[in-house]
Amino acid sequence: MQIGDDSEEGRSGEPTLADDDASRTYPKPKRQRKSSAYEDHLAELREMAQEDPRMIAMIVRSWMNKP
């Protein structure tokens, strides 16, 4: 049997190449999890900045004063 063959063999219920690809599950890329963790941390930092902007200013100043 060939891909794209519409003969009775392809319709007999046997998995074809296209059916096999559709049923496969692939693991999600790890990059998406890292991005999600990054976004979570960023959201936490934004919340901290809203609650205590002086703390964030002190942190930024300390970074700028380091040689």
CHARMM internal coordinates of N, CA and C (Angstrom, degrees):
IC EDIT
DIST 1 N 1 CA 1.4533
DIST 1 CA 1 C 1.5161
ANGL 1 N 1 CA 1 C 109.62
DIST 1 C 2 N 1.3081
ANGL 1 CA 1 C 2 N 117.41
DIHE 1 N 1 CA 1 C 2 N 143.54
DIST 2 N 2 CA 1.4528
ANGL 1 C 2 N 2 CA 123.04
DIHE 1 CA 1 C 2 N 2 CA -179.63
DIST 2 CA 2 C 1.5172
ANGL 2 N 2 CA 2 C 109.88
DIHE 1 C 2 N 2 CA 2 C -114.18
DIST 2 C 3 N 1.3053
ANGL 2 CA 2 C 3 N 114.92
DIHE 2 N 2 CA 2 C 3 N 157.83
DIST 3 N 3 CA 1.4588
ANGL 2 C 3 N 3 CA 119.66
DIHE 2 CA 2 C 3 N 3 CA 177.55
DIST 3 CA 3 C 1.5189
ANGL 3 N 3 CA 3 C 108.38
DIHE 2 C 3 N 3 CA 3 C -64.97
DIST 3 C 4 N 1.3300
ANGL 3 CA 3 C 4 N 115.87
DIHE 3 N 3 CA 3 C 4 N 134.15
DIST 4 N 4 CA 1.4551
ANGL 3 C 4 N 4 CA 120.59
DIHE 3 CA 3 C 4 N 4 CA -179.99
DIST 4 CA 4 C 1.5191
ANGL 4 N 4 CA 4 C 112.29
DIHE 3 C 4 N 4 CA 4 C 85.73
DIST 4 C 5 N 1.3316
ANGL 4 CA 4 C 5 N 118.58
DIHE 4 N 4 CA 4 C 5 N 2.13
DIST 5 N 5 CA 1.4562
ANGL 4 C 5 N 5 CA 122.90
DIHE 4 CA 4 C 5 N 5 CA 179.66
DIST 5 CA 5 C 1.5210
ANGL 5 N 5 CA 5 C 108.62
DIHE 4 C 5 N 5 CA 5 C -77.31
DIST 5 C 6 N 1.3089
ANGL 5 CA 5 C 6 N 118.27
DIHE 5 N 5 CA 5 C 6 N 122.82
DIST 6 N 6 CA 1.4553
ANGL 5 C 6 N 6 CA 122.56
DIHE 5 CA 5 C 6 N 6 CA -178.67
DIST 6 CA 6 C 1.5204
ANGL 6 N 6 CA 6 C 112.10
DIHE 5 C 6 N 6 CA 6 C -97.67
DIST 6 C 7 N 1.3048
ANGL 6 CA 6 C 7 N 118.09
DIHE 6 N 6 CA 6 C 7 N 21.32
DIST 7 N 7 CA 1.4513
ANGL 6 C 7 N 7 CA 120.86
DIHE 6 CA 6 C 7 N 7 CA -179.64
DIST 7 CA 7 C 1.5231
ANGL 7 N 7 CA 7 C 110.10
DIHE 6 C 7 N 7 CA 7 C -72.17
DIST 7 C 8 N 1.3097
ANGL 7 CA 7 C 8 N 117.34
DIHE 7 N 7 CA 7 C 8 N 171.59
DIST 8 N 8 CA 1.4541
ANGL 7 C 8 N 8 CA 122.54
DIHE 7 CA 7 C 8 N 8 CA -178.85
DIST 8 CA 8 C 1.5224
ANGL 8 N 8 CA 8 C 112.09
DIHE 7 C 8 N 8 CA 8 C -62.42
DIST 8 C 9 N 1.3225
ANGL 8 CA 8 C 9 N 118.70
DIHE 8 N 8 CA 8 C 9 N -27.14
DIST 9 N 9 CA 1.4542
ANGL 8 C 9 N 9 CA 121.08
DIHE 8 CA 8 C 9 N 9 CA -179.33
DIST 9 CA 9 C 1.5275
ANGL 9 N 9 CA 9 C 110.70
DIHE 8 C 9 N 9 CA 9 C -61.32
DIST 9 C 10 N 1.3111
ANGL 9 CA 9 C 10 N 117.86
DIHE 9 N 9 CA 9 C 10 N -39.25
DIST 10 N 10 CA 1.4475
ANGL 9 C 10 N 10 CA 122.35
DIHE 9 CA 9 C 10 N 10 CA -178.70
DIST 10 CA 10 C 1.5179
ANGL 10 N 10 CA 10 C 112.97
DIHE 9 C 10 N 10 CA 10 C -71.92
DIST 10 C 11 N 1.3254
ANGL 10 CA 10 C 11 N 117.01
DIHE 10 N 10 CA 10 C 11 N -20.38
DIST 11 N 11 CA 1.4571
ANGL 10 C 11 N 11 CA 120.91
DIHE 10 CA 10 C 11 N 11 CA -177.46
DIST 11 CA 11 C 1.5239
ANGL 11 N 11 CA 11 C 112.52
DIHE 10 C 11 N 11 CA 11 C -102.17
DIST 11 C 12 N 1.2943
ANGL 11 CA 11 C 12 N 119.04
DIHE 11 N 11 CA 11 C 12 N 7.22
DIST 12 N 12 CA 1.4608
ANGL 11 C 12 N 12 CA 121.83
DIHE 11 CA 11 C 12 N 12 CA -174.46
DIST 12 CA 12 C 1.5197
ANGL 12 N 12 CA 12 C 113.10
DIHE 11 C 12 N 12 CA 12 C -79.20
DIST 12 C 13 N 1.2926
ANGL 12 CA 12 C 13 N 118.28
DIHE 12 N 12 CA 12 C 13 N 2.11
DIST 13 N 13 CA 1.4504
ANGL 12 C 13 N 13 CA 120.56
DIHE 12 CA 12 C 13 N 13 CA -179.97
DIST 13 CA 13 C 1.5153
ANGL 13 N 13 CA 13 C 112.56
DIHE 12 C 13 N 13 CA 13 C 97.44
DIST 13 C 14 N 1.3166
ANGL 13 CA 13 C 14 N 116.03
DIHE 13 N 13 CA 13 C 14 N -9.00
DIST 14 N 14 CA 1.4598
ANGL 13 C 14 N 14 CA 118.56
DIHE 13 CA 13 C 14 N 14 CA 176.27
DIST 14 CA 14 C 1.5107
ANGL 14 N 14 CA 14 C 108.57
DIHE 13 C 14 N 14 CA 14 C -73.31
DIST 14 C 15 N 1.3293
ANGL 14 CA 14 C 15 N 117.47
DIHE 14 N 14 CA 14 C 15 N 140.58
DIST 15 N 15 CA 1.4681
ANGL 14 C 15 N 15 CA 118.51
DIHE 14 CA 14 C 15 N 15 CA -179.79
DIST 15 CA 15 C 1.5136
ANGL 15 N 15 CA 15 C 111.79
DIHE 14 C 15 N 15 CA 15 C -64.89
DIST 15 C 16 N 1.2823
ANGL 15 CA 15 C 16 N 115.56
DIHE 15 N 15 CA 15 C 16 N 133.48
DIST 16 N 16 CA 1.4516
ANGL 15 C 16 N 16 CA 120.70
DIHE 15 CA 15 C 16 N 16 CA 175.83
DIST 16 CA 16 C 1.5175
ANGL 16 N 16 CA 16 C 107.93
DIHE 15 C 16 N 16 CA 16 C -100.49
DIST 16 C 17 N 1.2896
ANGL 16 CA 16 C 17 N 116.83
DIHE 16 N 16 CA 16 C 17 N 176.63
DIST 17 N 17 CA 1.4567
ANGL 16 C 17 N 17 CA 121.01
DIHE 16 CA 16 C 17 N 17 CA -179.65
DIST 17 CA 17 C 1.5252
ANGL 17 N 17 CA 17 C 110.53
DIHE 16 C 17 N 17 CA 17 C -59.38
DIST 17 C 18 N 1.3149
ANGL 17 CA 17 C 18 N 117.82
DIHE 17 N 17 CA 17 C 18 N -41.65
DIST 18 N 18 CA 1.4591
ANGL 17 C 18 N 18 CA 121.60
DIHE 17 CA 17 C 18 N 18 CA -179.14
DIST 18 CA 18 C 1.5261
ANGL 18 N 18 CA 18 C 110.26
DIHE 17 C 18 N 18 CA 18 C -67.30
DIST 18 C 19 N 1.3474
ANGL 18 CA 18 C 19 N 118.51
DIHE 18 N 18 CA 18 C 19 N -40.79
DIST 19 N 19 CA 1.4584
ANGL 18 C 19 N 19 CA 121.48
DIHE 18 CA 18 C 19 N 19 CA 178.67
DIST 19 CA 19 C 1.5222
ANGL 19 N 19 CA 19 C 110.85
DIHE 18 C 19 N 19 CA 19 C -64.07
DIST 19 C 20 N 1.3214
ANGL 19 CA 19 C 20 N 115.77
DIHE 19 N 19 CA 19 C 20 N -39.59
DIST 20 N 20 CA 1.4618
ANGL 19 C 20 N 20 CA 120.85
DIHE 19 CA 19 C 20 N 20 CA -178.66
DIST 20 CA 20 C 1.5275
ANGL 20 N 20 CA 20 C 110.74
DIHE 19 C 20 N 20 CA 20 C -64.45
DIST 20 C 21 N 1.3232
ANGL 20 CA 20 C 21 N 117.82
DIHE 20 N 20 CA 20 C 21 N -42.10
DIST 21 N 21 CA 1.4640
ANGL 20 C 21 N 21 CA 121.48
DIHE 20 CA 20 C 21 N 21 CA 179.38
DIST 21 CA 21 C 1.5243
ANGL 21 N 21 CA 21 C 111.42
DIHE 20 C 21 N 21 CA 21 C -65.89
DIST 21 C 22 N 1.3142
ANGL 21 CA 21 C 22 N 117.23
DIHE 21 N 21 CA 21 C 22 N -37.14
DIST 22 N 22 CA 1.4533
ANGL 21 C 22 N 22 CA 120.83
DIHE 21 CA 21 C 22 N 22 CA -177.36
DIST 22 CA 22 C 1.5241
ANGL 22 N 22 CA 22 C 111.62
DIHE 21 C 22 N 22 CA 22 C -69.96
DIST 22 C 23 N 1.3288
ANGL 22 CA 22 C 23 N 117.75
DIHE 22 N 22 CA 22 C 23 N -29.60
DIST 23 N 23 CA 1.4608
ANGL 22 C 23 N 23 CA 120.36
DIHE 22 CA 22 C 23 N 23 CA -177.07
DIST 23 CA 23 C 1.5180
ANGL 23 N 23 CA 23 C 113.26
DIHE 22 C 23 N 23 CA 23 C -87.92
DIST 23 C 24 N 1.3143
ANGL 23 CA 23 C 24 N 118.50
DIHE 23 N 23 CA 23 C 24 N -8.97
DIST 24 N 24 CA 1.4584
ANGL 23 C 24 N 24 CA 121.09
DIHE 23 CA 23 C 24 N 24 CA -179.78
DIST 24 CA 24 C 1.5141
ANGL 24 N 24 CA 24 C 110.31
DIHE 23 C 24 N 24 CA 24 C -75.19
DIST 24 C 25 N 1.3112
ANGL 24 CA 24 C 25 N 114.72
DIHE 24 N 24 CA 24 C 25 N 143.06
DIST 25 N 25 CA 1.4540
ANGL 24 C 25 N 25 CA 119.49
DIHE 24 CA 24 C 25 N 25 CA 172.95
DIST 25 CA 25 C 1.5157
ANGL 25 N 25 CA 25 C 107.50
DIHE 24 C 25 N 25 CA 25 C -116.08
DIST 25 C 26 N 1.2849
ANGL 25 CA 25 C 26 N 115.39
DIHE 25 N 25 CA 25 C 26 N 134.90
DIST 26 N 26 CA 1.4519
ANGL 25 C 26 N 26 CA 120.91
DIHE 25 CA 25 C 26 N 26 CA -178.46
DIST 26 CA 26 C 1.5217
ANGL 26 N 26 CA 26 C 108.45
DIHE 25 C 26 N 26 CA 26 C -110.87
DIST 26 C 27 N 1.3198
ANGL 26 CA 26 C 27 N 116.71
DIHE 26 N 26 CA 26 C 27 N 143.24
DIST 27 N 27 CA 1.4702
ANGL 26 C 27 N 27 CA 118.18
DIHE 26 CA 26 C 27 N 27 CA 178.25
DIST 27 CA 27 C 1.5202
ANGL 27 N 27 CA 27 C 110.36
DIHE 26 C 27 N 27 CA 27 C -65.30
DIST 27 C 28 N 1.3308
ANGL 27 CA 27 C 28 N 115.14
DIHE 27 N 27 CA 27 C 28 N 145.32
DIST 28 N 28 CA 1.4565
ANGL 27 C 28 N 28 CA 119.40
DIHE 27 CA 27 C 28 N 28 CA 178.43
DIST 28 CA 28 C 1.5184
ANGL 28 N 28 CA 28 C 108.68
DIHE 27 C 28 N 28 CA 28 C -69.08
DIST 28 C 29 N 1.3054
ANGL 28 CA 28 C 29 N 116.83
DIHE 28 N 28 CA 28 C 29 N 145.04
DIST 29 N 29 CA 1.4639
ANGL 28 C 29 N 29 CA 118.84
DIHE 28 CA 28 C 29 N 29 CA 179.72
DIST 29 CA 29 C 1.5249
ANGL 29 N 29 CA 29 C 111.23
DIHE 28 C 29 N 29 CA 29 C -65.23
DIST 29 C 30 N 1.3315
ANGL 29 CA 29 C 30 N 116.07
DIHE 29 N 29 CA 29 C 30 N 144.83
DIST 30 N 30 CA 1.4524
ANGL 29 C 30 N 30 CA 121.09
DIHE 29 CA 29 C 30 N 30 CA -179.80
DIST 30 CA 30 C 1.5118
ANGL 30 N 30 CA 30 C 111.52
DIHE 29 C 30 N 30 CA 30 C -66.79
DIST 30 C 31 N 1.3057
ANGL 30 CA 30 C 31 N 117.78
DIHE 30 N 30 CA 30 C 31 N -25.55
DIST 31 N 31 CA 1.4579
ANGL 30 C 31 N 31 CA 121.55
DIHE 30 CA 30 C 31 N 31 CA -178.82
DIST 31 CA 31 C 1.5216
ANGL 31 N 31 CA 31 C 110.97
DIHE 30 C 31 N 31 CA 31 C -59.06
DIST 31 C 32 N 1.3282
ANGL 31 CA 31 C 32 N 117.13
DIHE 31 N 31 CA 31 C 32 N -34.52
DIST 32 N 32 CA 1.4517
ANGL 31 C 32 N 32 CA 119.78
DIHE 31 CA 31 C 32 N 32 CA -179.27
DIST 32 CA 32 C 1.5316
ANGL 32 N 32 CA 32 C 110.10
DIHE 31 C 32 N 32 CA 32 C -66.39
DIST 32 C 33 N 1.3330
ANGL 32 CA 32 C 33 N 117.79
DIHE 32 N 32 CA 32 C 33 N -39.28
DIST 33 N 33 CA 1.4510
ANGL 32 C 33 N 33 CA 120.40
DIHE 32 CA 32 C 33 N 33 CA 178.13
DIST 33 CA 33 C 1.5208
ANGL 33 N 33 CA 33 C 111.07
DIHE 32 C 33 N 33 CA 33 C -64.89
DIST 33 C 34 N 1.3277
ANGL 33 CA 33 C 34 N 116.59
DIHE 33 N 33 CA 33 C 34 N -40.33
DIST 34 N 34 CA 1.4558
ANGL 33 C 34 N 34 CA 119.90
DIHE 33 CA 33 C 34 N 34 CA 179.00
DIST 34 CA 34 C 1.5200
ANGL 34 N 34 CA 34 C 109.62
DIHE 33 C 34 N 34 CA 34 C -63.64
DIST 34 C 35 N 1.3073
ANGL 34 CA 34 C 35 N 116.62
DIHE 34 N 34 CA 34 C 35 N -41.06
DIST 35 N 35 CA 1.4561
ANGL 34 C 35 N 35 CA 120.68
DIHE 34 CA 34 C 35 N 35 CA 178.86
DIST 35 CA 35 C 1.5257
ANGL 35 N 35 CA 35 C 109.81
DIHE 34 C 35 N 35 CA 35 C -63.25
DIST 35 C 36 N 1.3104
ANGL 35 CA 35 C 36 N 116.42
DIHE 35 N 35 CA 35 C 36 N -41.19
DIST 36 N 36 CA 1.4449
ANGL 35 C 36 N 36 CA 120.11
DIHE 35 CA 35 C 36 N 36 CA 179.56
DIST 36 CA 36 C 1.5299
ANGL 36 N 36 CA 36 C 110.62
DIHE 35 C 36 N 36 CA 36 C -64.63
DIST 36 C 37 N 1.3242
ANGL 36 CA 36 C 37 N 117.16
DIHE 36 N 36 CA 36 C 37 N -42.02
DIST 37 N 37 CA 1.4627
ANGL 36 C 37 N 37 CA 120.85
DIHE 36 CA 36 C 37 N 37 CA 177.94
DIST 37 CA 37 C 1.5270
ANGL 37 N 37 CA 37 C 109.59
DIHE 36 C 37 N 37 CA 37 C -63.66
DIST 37 C 38 N 1.3185
ANGL 37 CA 37 C 38 N 116.39
DIHE 37 N 37 CA 37 C 38 N -41.59
DIST 38 N 38 CA 1.4645
ANGL 37 C 38 N 38 CA 120.92
DIHE 37 CA 37 C 38 N 38 CA 177.94
DIST 38 CA 38 C 1.5226
ANGL 38 N 38 CA 38 C 110.38
DIHE 37 C 38 N 38 CA 38 C -59.97
DIST 38 C 39 N 1.3183
ANGL 38 CA 38 C 39 N 116.06
DIHE 38 N 38 CA 38 C 39 N -46.01
DIST 39 N 39 CA 1.4573
ANGL 38 C 39 N 39 CA 120.31
DIHE 38 CA 38 C 39 N 39 CA -179.67
DIST 39 CA 39 C 1.5230
ANGL 39 N 39 CA 39 C 111.44
DIHE 38 C 39 N 39 CA 39 C -65.00
DIST 39 C 40 N 1.3369
ANGL 39 CA 39 C 40 N 117.15
DIHE 39 N 39 CA 39 C 40 N -36.08
DIST 40 N 40 CA 1.4608
ANGL 39 C 40 N 40 CA 120.63
DIHE 39 CA 39 C 40 N 40 CA 177.00
DIST 40 CA 40 C 1.5237
ANGL 40 N 40 CA 40 C 110.77
DIHE 39 C 40 N 40 CA 40 C -64.19
DIST 40 C 41 N 1.3320
ANGL 40 CA 40 C 41 N 116.58
DIHE 40 N 40 CA 40 C 41 N -45.24
DIST 41 N 41 CA 1.4619
ANGL 40 C 41 N 41 CA 120.84
DIHE 40 CA 40 C 41 N 41 CA 179.22
DIST 41 CA 41 C 1.5319
ANGL 41 N 41 CA 41 C 110.52
DIHE 40 C 41 N 41 CA 41 C -64.40
DIST 41 C 42 N 1.3078
ANGL 41 CA 41 C 42 N 116.25
DIHE 41 N 41 CA 41 C 42 N -40.65
DIST 42 N 42 CA 1.4549
ANGL 41 C 42 N 42 CA 120.28
DIHE 41 CA 41 C 42 N 42 CA 179.51
DIST 42 CA 42 C 1.5330
ANGL 42 N 42 CA 42 C 110.98
DIHE 41 C 42 N 42 CA 42 C -63.21
DIST 42 C 43 N 1.3106
ANGL 42 CA 42 C 43 N 116.43
DIHE 42 N 42 CA 42 C 43 N -40.74
DIST 43 N 43 CA 1.4677
ANGL 42 C 43 N 43 CA 120.40
DIHE 42 CA 42 C 43 N 43 CA 178.02
DIST 43 CA 43 C 1.5298
ANGL 43 N 43 CA 43 C 110.42
DIHE 42 C 43 N 43 CA 43 C -64.32
DIST 43 C 44 N 1.3235
ANGL 43 CA 43 C 44 N 117.09
DIHE 43 N 43 CA 43 C 44 N -40.43
DIST 44 N 44 CA 1.4663
ANGL 43 C 44 N 44 CA 120.43
DIHE 43 CA 43 C 44 N 44 CA 177.65
DIST 44 CA 44 C 1.5245
ANGL 44 N 44 CA 44 C 111.02
DIHE 43 C 44 N 44 CA 44 C -63.45
DIST 44 C 45 N 1.3328
ANGL 44 CA 44 C 45 N 116.24
DIHE 44 N 44 CA 44 C 45 N -42.48
DIST 45 N 45 CA 1.4643
ANGL 44 C 45 N 45 CA 119.70
DIHE 44 CA 44 C 45 N 45 CA 179.36
DIST 45 CA 45 C 1.5263
ANGL 45 N 45 CA 45 C 112.00
DIHE 44 C 45 N 45 CA 45 C -65.07
DIST 45 C 46 N 1.3063
ANGL 45 CA 45 C 46 N 116.19
DIHE 45 N 45 CA 45 C 46 N -38.81
DIST 46 N 46 CA 1.4700
ANGL 45 C 46 N 46 CA 119.26
DIHE 45 CA 45 C 46 N 46 CA 177.41
DIST 46 CA 46 C 1.5276
ANGL 46 N 46 CA 46 C 110.59
DIHE 45 C 46 N 46 CA 46 C -63.24
DIST 46 C 47 N 1.3238
ANGL 46 CA 46 C 47 N 116.05
DIHE 46 N 46 CA 46 C 47 N -40.44
DIST 47 N 47 CA 1.4636
ANGL 46 C 47 N 47 CA 120.00
DIHE 46 CA 46 C 47 N 47 CA 177.92
DIST 47 CA 47 C 1.5297
ANGL 47 N 47 CA 47 C 110.65
DIHE 46 C 47 N 47 CA 47 C -64.27
DIST 47 C 48 N 1.3372
ANGL 47 CA 47 C 48 N 116.08
DIHE 47 N 47 CA 47 C 48 N -41.98
DIST 48 N 48 CA 1.4657
ANGL 47 C 48 N 48 CA 120.18
DIHE 47 CA 47 C 48 N 48 CA 177.53
DIST 48 CA 48 C 1.5250
ANGL 48 N 48 CA 48 C 110.44
DIHE 47 C 48 N 48 CA 48 C -61.81
DIST 48 C 49 N 1.3165
ANGL 48 CA 48 C 49 N 116.99
DIHE 48 N 48 CA 48 C 49 N -40.66
DIST 49 N 49 CA 1.4642
ANGL 48 C 49 N 49 CA 121.08
DIHE 48 CA 48 C 49 N 49 CA -179.52
DIST 49 CA 49 C 1.5285
ANGL 49 N 49 CA 49 C 110.86
DIHE 48 C 49 N 49 CA 49 C -64.92
DIST 49 C 50 N 1.3169
ANGL 49 CA 49 C 50 N 117.08
DIHE 49 N 49 CA 49 C 50 N -35.09
DIST 50 N 50 CA 1.4642
ANGL 49 C 50 N 50 CA 120.29
DIHE 49 CA 49 C 50 N 50 CA 177.37
DIST 50 CA 50 C 1.5223
ANGL 50 N 50 CA 50 C 110.80
DIHE 49 C 50 N 50 CA 50 C -68.57
DIST 50 C 51 N 1.3422
ANGL 50 CA 50 C 51 N 116.48
DIHE 50 N 50 CA 50 C 51 N -38.29
DIST 51 N 51 CA 1.4648
ANGL 50 C 51 N 51 CA 120.54
DIHE 50 CA 50 C 51 N 51 CA -177.28
DIST 51 CA 51 C 1.5202
ANGL 51 N 51 CA 51 C 112.63
DIHE 50 C 51 N 51 CA 51 C -78.30
DIST 51 C 52 N 1.3334
ANGL 51 CA 51 C 52 N 117.38
DIHE 51 N 51 CA 51 C 52 N -39.01
DIST 52 N 52 CA 1.4635
ANGL 51 C 52 N 52 CA 120.13
DIHE 51 CA 51 C 52 N 52 CA -175.58
DIST 52 CA 52 C 1.5322
ANGL 52 N 52 CA 52 C 110.06
DIHE 51 C 52 N 52 CA 52 C -143.31
DIST 52 C 53 N 1.3275
ANGL 52 CA 52 C 53 N 118.11
DIHE 52 N 52 CA 52 C 53 N 78.40
DIST 53 N 53 CA 1.4638
ANGL 52 C 53 N 53 CA 120.95
DIHE 52 CA 52 C 53 N 53 CA -177.35
DIST 53 CA 53 C 1.5335
ANGL 53 N 53 CA 53 C 113.06
DIHE 52 C 53 N 53 CA 53 C -64.07
DIST 53 C 54 N 1.3369
ANGL 53 CA 53 C 54 N 117.41
DIHE 53 N 53 CA 53 C 54 N -26.93
DIST 54 N 54 CA 1.4709
ANGL 53 C 54 N 54 CA 119.29
DIHE 53 CA 53 C 54 N 54 CA 179.21
DIST 54 CA 54 C 1.5227
ANGL 54 N 54 CA 54 C 111.40
DIHE 53 C 54 N 54 CA 54 C -64.67
DIST 54 C 55 N 1.3390
ANGL 54 CA 54 C 55 N 117.24
DIHE 54 N 54 CA 54 C 55 N -37.39
DIST 55 N 55 CA 1.4604
ANGL 54 C 55 N 55 CA 120.34
DIHE 54 CA 54 C 55 N 55 CA 179.14
DIST 55 CA 55 C 1.5339
ANGL 55 N 55 CA 55 C 110.14
DIHE 54 C 55 N 55 CA 55 C -61.99
DIST 55 C 56 N 1.3195
ANGL 55 CA 55 C 56 N 116.67
DIHE 55 N 55 CA 55 C 56 N -44.27
DIST 56 N 56 CA 1.4656
ANGL 55 C 56 N 56 CA 120.85
DIHE 55 CA 55 C 56 N 56 CA 179.42
DIST 56 CA 56 C 1.5262
ANGL 56 N 56 CA 56 C 110.09
DIHE 55 C 56 N 56 CA 56 C -63.59
DIST 56 C 57 N 1.3355
ANGL 56 CA 56 C 57 N 116.83
DIHE 56 N 56 CA 56 C 57 N -41.26
DIST 57 N 57 CA 1.4680
ANGL 56 C 57 N 57 CA 121.04
DIHE 56 CA 56 C 57 N 57 CA 178.72
DIST 57 CA 57 C 1.5205
ANGL 57 N 57 CA 57 C 110.83
DIHE 56 C 57 N 57 CA 57 C -62.11
DIST 57 C 58 N 1.3363
ANGL 57 CA 57 C 58 N 116.66
DIHE 57 N 57 CA 57 C 58 N -40.19
DIST 58 N 58 CA 1.4738
ANGL 57 C 58 N 58 CA 120.03
DIHE 57 CA 57 C 58 N 58 CA 178.92
DIST 58 CA 58 C 1.5247
ANGL 58 N 58 CA 58 C 111.00
DIHE 57 C 58 N 58 CA 58 C -64.53
DIST 58 C 59 N 1.3207
ANGL 58 CA 58 C 59 N 116.74
DIHE 58 N 58 CA 58 C 59 N -39.17
DIST 59 N 59 CA 1.4695
ANGL 58 C 59 N 59 CA 120.61
DIHE 58 CA 58 C 59 N 59 CA 179.44
DIST 59 CA 59 C 1.5265
ANGL 59 N 59 CA 59 C 110.17
DIHE 58 C 59 N 59 CA 59 C -64.94
DIST 59 C 60 N 1.3244
ANGL 59 CA 59 C 60 N 116.07
DIHE 59 N 59 CA 59 C 60 N -46.19
DIST 60 N 60 CA 1.4704
ANGL 59 C 60 N 60 CA 120.04
DIHE 59 CA 59 C 60 N 60 CA -179.44
DIST 60 CA 60 C 1.5307
ANGL 60 N 60 CA 60 C 110.09
DIHE 59 C 60 N 60 CA 60 C -63.56
DIST 60 C 61 N 1.3295
ANGL 60 CA 60 C 61 N 117.49
DIHE 60 N 60 CA 60 C 61 N -41.94
DIST 61 N 61 CA 1.4719
ANGL 60 C 61 N 61 CA 120.43
DIHE 60 CA 60 C 61 N 61 CA 177.55
DIST 61 CA 61 C 1.5209
ANGL 61 N 61 CA 61 C 111.00
DIHE 60 C 61 N 61 CA 61 C -60.67
DIST 61 C 62 N 1.3280
ANGL 61 CA 61 C 62 N 116.94
DIHE 61 N 61 CA 61 C 62 N -41.37
DIST 62 N 62 CA 1.4700
ANGL 61 C 62 N 62 CA 119.25
DIHE 61 CA 61 C 62 N 62 CA -179.77
DIST 62 CA 62 C 1.5239
ANGL 62 N 62 CA 62 C 110.86
DIHE 61 C 62 N 62 CA 62 C -64.30
DIST 62 C 63 N 1.3379
ANGL 62 CA 62 C 63 N 117.70
DIHE 62 N 62 CA 62 C 63 N -35.86
DIST 63 N 63 CA 1.4680
ANGL 62 C 63 N 63 CA 120.10
DIHE 62 CA 62 C 63 N 63 CA 176.73
DIST 63 CA 63 C 1.5047
ANGL 63 N 63 CA 63 C 111.03
DIHE 62 C 63 N 63 CA 63 C -66.23
DIST 63 C 64 N 1.3197
ANGL 63 CA 63 C 64 N 116.75
DIHE 63 N 63 CA 63 C 64 N -39.30
DIST 64 N 64 CA 1.4610
ANGL 63 C 64 N 64 CA 120.66
DIHE 63 CA 63 C 64 N 64 CA -177.24
DIST 64 CA 64 C 1.5149
ANGL 64 N 64 CA 64 C 111.99
DIHE 63 C 64 N 64 CA 64 C -72.96
DIST 64 C 65 N 1.3203
ANGL 64 CA 64 C 65 N 118.38
DIHE 64 N 64 CA 64 C 65 N -28.04
DIST 65 N 65 CA 1.4637
ANGL 64 C 65 N 65 CA 121.83
DIHE 64 CA 64 C 65 N 65 CA -179.01
DIST 65 CA 65 C 1.5220
ANGL 65 N 65 CA 65 C 113.61
DIHE 64 C 65 N 65 CA 65 C -82.85
DIST 65 C 66 N 1.3188
ANGL 65 CA 65 C 66 N 117.22
DIHE 65 N 65 CA 65 C 66 N -12.87
DIST 66 N 66 CA 1.4705
ANGL 65 C 66 N 66 CA 119.63
DIHE 65 CA 65 C 66 N 66 CA 178.68
DIST 66 CA 66 C 1.5298
ANGL 66 N 66 CA 66 C 109.19
DIHE 65 C 66 N 66 CA 66 C -73.67
DIST 66 C 67 N 1.3439
ANGL 66 CA 66 C 67 N 115.44
DIHE 66 N 66 CA 66 C 67 N 134.62
DIST 67 N 67 CA 1.4747
ANGL 66 C 67 N 67 CA 117.90
DIHE 66 CA 66 C 67 N 67 CA 179.60
DIST 67 CA 67 C 1.5025
ANGL 67 N 67 CA 67 C 113.67
DIHE 66 C 67 N 67 CA 67 C -72.15
END
COOR INIT
IC SEED 1 N 1 CA 1 C
IC BUILD
